[in-house]
Amino acid sequence: MPSRTPRHGDPPRRHDVVELRVHGVSGAQPAVVLDRTRVRQVAGDDSGGFHRPEGSDSTDADGVTLEAYRWGDLPAGTVARTVAMVFLTPFMLSNVAVWMRPAGRRSATGVTVRRCLGTARCRAPFDTMVGLDGRHVGQRLAVLALVPIAAVAFLRLLGTRRSRPVGNPLWAVEPLVVRLRAIHVAAALAVLDLLLLTARRAGGATFWTTLLLTLSAAVLLACVGLLAAPGLIDRAATARAATWTARATGVVAAGLSVATLVTVALDQEGWPSSTGLPGYDGVAGGALLGQMALLVALSGLVLWQHGRGGSRYVLPQGLAAAVVAAIAVGLAGALSAGLVYQTGDLLGGYRGDGGPPLPYRWTLLAFFLHVVAAVLLCGALTLRSRPRRCRAAAAIIARDFPAAPPEAAGRLRRAVRAITRARFTEWLGLLAAAYAALALIGLATSLLGLTGRGPDEPVWQLLGLPAGTLEMTLTGGTYLVAAVLLALLSGGVFAYRTAWFRRHVGILWDLGTFWPRAAHPFAPPSYADRAVPELADRITHLAERHDGVLLSGHSHGSALLALAVLRLPPQVRARVALLTYGSPVDRLYARLFPAYITEEVLRQVGDRVGWRWLNLWRDTDPVGGWIFFAHRPGDPPPDAGDPAGQVDRRLRDPRDLSSPVRGHHPGESDPEFRAAVHELVQRLRAANGV
C-alpha cells in the first residue's frame, strides 16, 4: 500500500520502523526487555509506560527504533494488590470461570454470625473483648451482626477500586458492575436479616419480625431474579431501569437491615435456649448443597457434550469453567471455615458439643479431601503419562540431532527432560476431567451434612479412628489456612518487588484480572481495559510518524497485542506487522476460553495485518506453542493457498549442541528472533513502498 500523502499540519514522518515490545506476565523491567543498560520513559506513567533506550543505543542493526511497553504494575499496587489477592481470589476465580464457557453464571455471597444464644453470659474473653457481659441475647446478636456487615463492606471497598480510566475502554462494563455490586450487597444483607429473624421467631413470632422476615425474603428473591433473568441487568434497552432497580434494591436491603438490628436489639423476651443460631445450619447447608449440585451438573453436562461431539483440543471446551468454579467454591469454603474456627477460638472457644457450625466442618473436610485427591490424581497422571512424553521427546531430539556425537549425550538428555516436562500441558485435559469429577466429593459431604451429624462420627465408624481425631485434624488445618494467608500478606508487603514472588504468585493475579468483572462485582478490576486501548493509541501514534510498527509480544503480551490489532483503524493496520513468541493464545487460551478465542478470531488478526505475522515457538516451552500449524519435521504441509500456513516457525531447542535450553525464555537477542524481525521489517517497508 503506498504511503499516505501528508496533509498540512501533519507531523513530519520519519523513514524508519519502530519495534514495540510487550512483555508477558513475568513483569520484566524495560531495560531487560530492550536489552539495554539505560532507558527512558517516553509516554505513560509509573503503572504502565512506554520506554526507549537512551543515546545511540535506541536502534538495532537494521536501523529499527526500539520501544517497550511495561504494563506489569497495572493490575494493582503493591500492598493493595496483596490484600485484594488474598480476600478477592475466590471472587476473581468465579468471575474468570464465567468467561471460560459461553453461558453466564452468577455466584452468591454468604455471611455468618458468631453464636452466643440462650445463655446468661458468653465465655471469656468474648465478654471482655466486646463488652457484652450481662447483655441480653438480642443485643449480643445485633452487635455481632456488625462483623459480617463490616466484612461485606470491606469486600465491596476492595472490589470498588478502579484503574486510571481511559477514553476508549476495551470493555464498557462499569455500569453493569455497579448494578451487580448493589445486588450482591443487597443479597448478603438479606441473608443476614433472614438468619437473625429466623432465630428471633424460634422463640415466638411477632408482627414486626414476621413483616421484616417477609420483606427480607422478598428482597432476596428479587436479587436472585435480577441475577438469573437473562439480559435483565446487562441489556442496553433496560439499562436505566436495571440501574434504578438494583440501587433501589440495595437501599431497601440496607433499610431492612437497620430495622432488623433495632428490632432484635430491643426484643428481650422469648429467646429460645440453644447452643447455636436456630435455622443457621439449614440455611448454610442448603447453600453449600446447591453449590455442589450445580458444580456436578456443570461438570457432567460438559463431559457429556464432549463425549458426543468431540473437540479440537485435549481440554474439553467449557470444562475449564467447571474446574475453576470448583476451585473458587472450595477456596471460599476453606477460607470461611478457617475464619469461623479461628474466630470461635479467639472469642473463647465453643461450648460443649456445639462446636463450629456443621456445614463448615463438612466444608473443611470436603476441601481437604479434594486437595488430597487432586494431589494423588496429579501424581498418578504424571507417572502414567511420563513414558509416553519421554518417547515423544526422545523422537523430537532424535530428528533434530540425528548425528549427535557421544559427548553430547548429557546435553541431549537435559533437552529431552525439558520437552518431557513441557508436553505435560497436553495432558491437562485429562487432569481437568478427573478434577471436575471430584465435585462429587463436595456433593456427598453436603448431603451428609444435612443429616445433622458431624463428620467425626461417620469417619470414626468407617476408619475405626478414635473419636475426636478428625476434629483435631480439621482444627489444625485451619491454622494451616491462617498461616498461608499470613505468608501471602507478608510476602506481598515485603517481597512483592522481588522476582520470585512476582513469578510464582503474581502470574495467577495477572491472568485472573485480564478479563472484565462482568460476572462478579467483587472481582478485581481488569487491567486490559486500560492496557489494550493504551497500546492501540500508541500504535496509531507511531504509525502516523513512522513508516511502520513491528509489534513484538512475548507470552501474555501476544494476547494484548492481538486485541490491540483488532482495534486499529484500517489506515494504521496497513503499517503494522506482528511477531509473537512463546504465545499461549492457541495452546492454552483457545482451550480455556473457547467462546472468545477461536480460530476465526485469530485469522481476523492475521487479515488485519495483511498476514505480516510470524509466530516463534519451541517444543521445550510448557506455555507457548504454534498458532495454526506446528511444522514439525514429518508433518503434512498446509494448503499452499492458506496464508495462515506461513505464520508459525518452529525453533529447534537447543539451537545447537553447545547452546542452553531456552524453554519459555523470550530470547529477543537470539539469532532466530533477530532474523524474524529483519524479515518482517523488510515486508513492512516493501508494503509501504520504502
N, C-alpha and C positions, 0 to 999 in steps of 0.2 A: 504494500500500500504506500503510495507516495506521501511525502511529508505535507502537512497542512500548511497553507500559505499564511504567514504571520499577519495578524491584524494590528492596526495602530494601537499602541499602548500595551501590547503583549511584552512580557519579559524576554530578553534575548535567550535564544536556545543554545545550549552547549552541545557540541557534536561529540557526545560520549554516551556511555551506558552506565547506569548505576546498578550495582548488585546489592539488593536489600535482603539481609539475612535475618531470619526469625528463629530463635532457639526453641527448644522443647520444654518439657516440664521440669527439667533439671535446673532451670533458672540461672544459666551461665552468665557471667559478667560480660559486658560489651567487649572488653579487651580480649577475653578468651574467644568470643565468637568471631571477632575480627582478626585475631592472631596478631595483634599489635600491642606495643607497650603503652603508648599514650593515646587516649581517645578523648573526644569532647562531645558534649550533648548539643545537638542542633535543633531539636524540637521535642515537644512533650514535657513531662515533669518527672519528679522523683519516682513515681509509681510505674509509669510507662513512658519511655522516651526513645528517641532516635539518636544514634551516636555514630560518629565518624572518626577515623584516625586523624591525628594531628600531623601537620607538616607534610613532608614529601612522601610519607607512607600512606597517603589517602587513596592511592590507586594500586592495582596489581600489575602484573607483567603485560597484560593485554590492554592497559590503559583504562580499565574499568574502575569507576569510583566505588569504594566500599562504604556500606552503611549497615547498621544493625538496629533492630527494634528489640528492646528489652521490656517484656511485659510481666516478668516474674513477680513483681510486688503488687500487681493489680488485684488479685483475689482478695487480699486483706492486708492489714498492717501486722506488726509483729505480735504484740500482746493481744490485741483484739482478735487476731487470726486464731491464736491458740485457744482462747476462751470459747470462741464460736465453734472451733473444730471439735472440742470436747462435747459441748452441750447441743450442738446442732447437727452432729453427724447422723443420727437416725433420720432426722427430717431431710437432710441432704440426700441420703440414700433412697428414701422413699420418693423424693422428687425425681431423682435420676431414673428410678425404676419405671416411672410413667413414660419417659422418653424412650425406653427400651422396647415398648410394644405399641402397636397402632392405637389401641383404645386407652382412654384415661382411667385413672384410679385415684381415689381420694383416701386419705387416712384421717383418723380421729385422734384427738388428744385427750388423755385421761388424767385425772388428778386424784390425790389421796389425802385423807385426813388421819392424823395420829389419833389413836383410840384411847380415850380415858373416860369411860362411860359406866355409870351405875355404882360408883364408889364415893365415899365421903371425901377422899382426897387421893391424889396421884402420888406415886412413889418419888422420893428424892432421887436425883436432883431435878426432876421435872418441875416440881412446885417452885423450888427456889430459882430456877432459871427464868421462868416466865411470870412468877408472882401470882400463881393461881391457887395457892393454898387457901382452902376454905371456900372457894367459889363453887357455885352450883354447876351442874353438868352443862347447861345451855351456854353459860358464859365461857366455859372452857372450850367447847366446840367452836363457838363464834371466834374466839381469839386464835385458836389453832387453825381455823379455816383461812386465816390471813396468810399462812405459809404457802399453801398451794396457789392462792391468788397471786402472791408475790412471785412464785415460780413461773406462772403463766406470763406475768408482766415482764419478767426477766427474759424469757424466750422471745416474747414479742419485741422487746428492745433490741436483742441481738439480731433478729430477723428483719428489723426495720432499716438497719444501716445500709446505705447505698453508696455505690461508687460515684465518682465525679460524672455528672450527666454529659451526654454528647448530643449534638444537634440532630443526628440521624441514627437513632439506636437500631441495633440489629433486630431485637425483639421488643416490640412495644407492649409489654405485658404488665407494666406497673399498675394501671387501673385494675386489672384482674387480680393482681397480688393484694391490692388494698381491700377488695371485696372478700377474697379468700381469708385474709387476716382477720377481718371483722367477724366472719362466720366461724372460724376456728376458735377465736377467743370466746364468742358467744356460746359455742357448744361446750367449751371447757367450764365456763361459769354455770351453765345449765346443769351439767353433770354434778358439779359440786352442790348446787342447790338441791337437786334430787336426792343426793345422799344424805344431806342434813335433814331435809324434810321427811324423808322416809324413816330416819331414826327418831325424829320427833313424833311421828304418827304411830310408832310402835307402842307408845305409852298412852295413846288416845288421840283421836282426830279432833281438830278444832276448825272453825270456819276459815281462819286465816291460813292455817297450814294446808288445808285442802285446796283453797284458792291458789296459793303460791305454788303448790305441787302441780296443779293443773296447768298453770301458766308456764312453769318451767318445762314441763313435758312438751307443751306446745312449741316453745322456743327450740327445744332440741329437735323435734320433728321438722320444724321449719328449716333448721340448719342442715339436717340430713337431706331434705328435699331440694334445697338450693345446691348442695354439692352433688347430688345424684342425678338431677334432671339434666339431660344432655343439652349443652349450649345455653342453659338458662342464665349463667353468670358470665359467659365469655362471648356471647353473640353480640355483634355490633348493634343490631337493631334493638336489643333490650339492654344496652349498656347503662343508660341513665336510670332506668327502673331497677336494674340489678344493683347498681351502686346505692341507690336510695334504700332498697330493701335490706341489703347487707348492713348498712350503717344503722338503720332503724332496729334491726335485729340485735346488733351489738349494744345499742343504747338500752333497749328493753331488757336484755340479759343482765347488763350492769345494774339497772334499777331493781330487778328482781333479786339480785344477789345482795344488794344493800338491805332490801326489805327482809330477805331470809335471815341474814345475820342478826338484824334487830329483833326479829320475831323469836329466833332461837335463843338469843341472849336474854331476853326479857321473860321467857317462859320458864318458870321454876318448878312447875308441878307436873307430875305424871311421867317423869322419865323412867324408863324401864331399867332394871338391873341386868347388865350384860357385860361380858368380857370383851366384846367387840362392838363395832358400829352395826346396828341391825340393818340387814339388807346389803351391806357393802360387799360381802363375799359373792353374793349372787350377781351383783352388777359387774364387778371386776371379772369374775369367772366367765360370765356371758360374753363380755367384750373380748376376752382372750380367746374363747372358743370360736367366736365369729371370725377373728383374725386368722386363726389356724385353719378353719374351714375354707376361707377364701383363698389362702395360700395353696392348700391341697387342690382345690378346684382349678386354680390358675395353672398350677404345675401339670395336673392331669390333662387339661384342655390343650396346653401347648404340646405336650408329648404325643397326645392322640392325633393332633393335626399334623405334626411332623411325621408320624408313622404312616399317615395316609398319603400325604403329598410329597414327602421328601424335602430336601433342602439343598441349596447350592453349597452350604457351609457345613463344617463339622458341628458347629454350635447351632442347635435348632433355633429358628427365628422366634423371638419372643421369650425363650426360656431364660435369658438373662434377666428379664423383668421379675420372674418368679424367684430367681436366686438372690438378686439384690434386695427384693422386698422381704424375703425370709431373713436375710442378714439384718436389715433395718429393724424388723419386728423383734428379732432375737436380741439385738443390741439394746433397743429401747427397753425391752423387758428386763434384761440383766441390769441396766443402769437404774431402772425404777426399783427393782427388788433390792439391789445393793443400797440404794438410798433409804428404803423403808427399814432394812435391817440395821443399818448404821444409825439412823435417826432414833430408832427404838432403843438401841443400846445407849446412845448419848443421853436420852431423856429418862434413863433409869431402868431400862430393860422391860421385858414383857412378863406379865404376872401369870403364874400357874401354867395351865396348859393352853393359854390363849395364843402366845407366840405371834409371829408375824402373820398377816392375813394369808389364808390358804392359797389363794391364786398366785401370790408372789412366791410362795415356797415351791409350788409346782412350776412356775415360770422359770425360776432359777435352776431347778432340776432339769427342765427341758433344755435350757440354754447350755448347760454343761454336757448333757448327753449329746446334744447337737454338735458341740465343739469336738468332743472326743470321737464321735462317729465320723465327722468331717476329716479330722487328722488321720484316722485309720484309713479312710477311703483314699485320701490323697497319697498316703504312703503306699497303699496297696496298688493304686493305679501307677504310681511312679515306678515301682518294682516290676509291675506287669508289662508296662509299655517300654521299659528300658531296652530289652533285647531288640525289639523292632526299631526303636530310634537309633540304637547303636549300629545296626546293619545298614540303615538308610544313610547315616552319617559316614560310615566307612565307604559306602559306594560313592558318595559325593566326593570325598577326598581322593579316592582311587581314580576317578575320572579327571579331577583337577590336576593331580600329580601322578601320572601313570609311570614315570620313570624316576621316582624319588630315590636318592642314594640311601644306604643303610644308616648313615649317621644322622639322617633327618627323621628317624622313626619317633624320637621323643617329641619333636615339634608337631609332627603329624598326629600323634596321639592327643596332644592338647587341643588341636583343631577338631578332632573327632569328638572329644568331650564337649567342646563348645557347641557344636552342631547338635549333639545329642540333647543338651540342655535346652537349646533354642527350639527344637522340634516338639518339646512338651506342650507348647502353645496349641499345637494341632489336636491335642487330646483334651483340651479344656471343655469341649462339648460333652464328652462322656462324663467328665468330673462334674460339670454343671447339672447334668441329668440326674446323677446319683445324689448330688446335694439337694436338688429340688425335691427328690423323693423323701428326703429326711424330714420334710414338713409333716409327715405322718407322726413323727415323734411328738411334735408340739400338739397335734390334734389328739393323740392318745392321752397325753398328760392333762390337757384341758378337760377332756371327758372324765378322767379320774378325779380331777379337782372338783367337779360338780357333785361328786358323791359325798362331799363333806369330810372325807378322810384325808389326813395329812400324808405326805409322801413317805414318811419314815415307816409307817406301818406296813404297806404293801411291799416295800423294798426289804424290810426285815423278814417278812414271811417268804419272799421269793428267794432271797440270797442267804438267809439264816444269819444275818449280821446282828450284833447286839443293838437293842433299842437305843435310839439317840445318836447312832453313828452317822446316819445320813444328815441329820440336822446339824451336827457339829461340822460336817464337811461343807454343807451349804453356807453356814455362818463363816467358815474360813474362806470360802470362795468370795464372799462379799468384801472381805479385807483385800483379797487379790484385785477385785474390780476397783476398789478405792485406791490401791497402790498404783494401778495402771493410770487412773485419772490424774493422780498427783504427779506421776512421772511425765505425762503428756503436758500438764500445765507447767511444770518446772522446765522441761526441755524446751518448750516454746518460748518461755520468758527469757531464759538464759542462753539457749543454744540454737535458736531458730536460724540465726545467720550462718551457722556452720553448715558445711557441705553435707555432712552425714544426715543431719536432721532434715534438711531440705530434700535430700534424695529419697529417703525412706519414709518420711511422713508427709512432706509437702506434696508429693506426687498425687496421692489419693485426694487431697484437697483441691489441687489444680484441676484434675479430671472431673471431680464431682461438682465443681462450681462452674463448669463450662456451659451447661445448659441453663436456660432461664427458669426461675422458680414459678412456673405456671401451674404446678400441681400442688405444692405445699408452701404456704407463705412464710413458714419459719425456716425454710432453707436459706443458706447464704445467697447473696446476690450474685448474678452471673457477671464475670469479668469480660466475657466475649461481647457483651452489649456495648462495651467501650473499645475493646481491642480491635475487633473486626472493622467497625466504621473508621477508627483511627488509622488503621492500615490502609483502608480503601482511600481515605482522604490523602494520605501521604503518597500513595502510589500515583494518584491523579496529579498531585502537585509535582512529583518528579517527572512524570511523563510529559507534562506541559513544558518542561525546561530542559529535557534531555532527549536524546534520540531513542532511548529505550530503557526499560526497567526489567532487570532479571530478578525474579523473586526466588529466594533460596530458603526453603523451610525444612528444618530437621524435626523428626518425630511429631509431637503435637503441633509444632509450628507449621507443619504442612497442612494440617486441618484448618488452622486460622487463615492461611493464605488461600486455600481453596474457597473458603467462604468469602474472603475479600474479593477474589476474582469474579465471583458471581454477582457482586455489587458494582462492578466497574462499568462505566458507560462505554459504548462501542468505540468511540474515538480513542479512549485510553487503552482498551484491550488490544488494539492493533499495535501498541508499542510495548507489550508485556510478554515475557516468557517465564516459564515456571520450572524450577528444579527442586525436586523433593528427594529426600534421602532418610532412611530409617523410618519411613512413613507407616503408621498403623492404620491408615484410612480404610484400606480394604481388609487387611488381615484381621483387625480387631474391631474397628468402629462399624464397618458394614455388617458384622455379625451381631454386635451389641445393640445397634440402633437400625434395624432393618427397614423401618418405615421412613427414615430420613436420609440415610446414606446408602444409596443404591448405585448400581452400575450406570443407570440413566443419568443420575446427578453427576457422577464422575466424568461421564462422556460430555456432559454440558460444560464442565470445567475445561476439558480439552478443546471443545469447539470455541469457547470464549477466547482462548489464547492462540487460536489458529494451529493447534496441536504442536506449538513450540513448548513441549513439555517432555522432560526426562525424569525418570524415577530410578534412583540407585538403591539397590538392596543387597543384603548379604545373607547367606544360609546360616551364619553364626549369630544373627540378630534375633533375639527372642521376641522383639516388639514389632519391628518394621518388616515389610515384605513387598511383594510386587503389587501393582495396581490392577493390571489387566492380564498380562501373560508373564509366566515365570522365566521362560527362555533358559531353562536348564539344559545341559547337554543331553541330547536324545529326545527332547520334547518336540512334538509336531509343530511346524512353523504356523503362525497365524495367517489369516487371509491377507494376501498382498494388498488388497484394496482397503483394508481396515487401518486407519491411522493410529488407532489405539495399540496396534501391534508393535509400533516403534517407540513406545513410551518407556518401557521397562528395560533396565540394564542390570544384569546380574554381575556383581563384583566377586571375584574369587577371593576368598578369605581363609588363610592368609594370602597376601598378594604373591609372595614367593617364599621359599623355604627359610629365608633369613628374616622375614617380617613377623611382627607380632599379630595375634588375632585381634581384630578390631571390634567385632560384635556390633553393639548399638552405638558405638562412638561416632560422633558426627563426621570428623575427618575432612574439614574444609581445606586442609593443606595437602590432602592425598593427591597423587597424580591423576587418579580416575576422576576425582571431583573437579580438579582444575581443567581436565580435558572436557568434561561436560559443560563447564562454564564457558570455555572457549567456543565450543560448538554452538551453544545457544546464543552467545553474543554475536557470532557471525550470522546466524539465522535472523536475529533481530535486525542487524544492520542491513542485511540483504532485503528484508521485508520492507524496510523504510527507505530504501534507496540510498544508503550511506556508504 
